[in-house]
């Protein structure tokens, strides 16, 4: 797939009987490229770490409030 990404997407479109314009084909190729998916994965990992940090800070605040009671 990596060697002929466009050709692979074209074969999949044909298999699913989808008639796609060259512009749509190129958007799919760009969106499904290894580098794009890798960047999205890294972004999601960063987002997950951020959410985990926020969650931990919230729990810490709750524990401090409960300890003060």
Secondary structure, 3 states (H helix, E strand, C coil): CCCCHHHHHHHHHHHCCCCCCHHHHHHHHHHCCHHHHHHHHHHHHHHHHHHHHHHHHHHHHHHHHHHHC
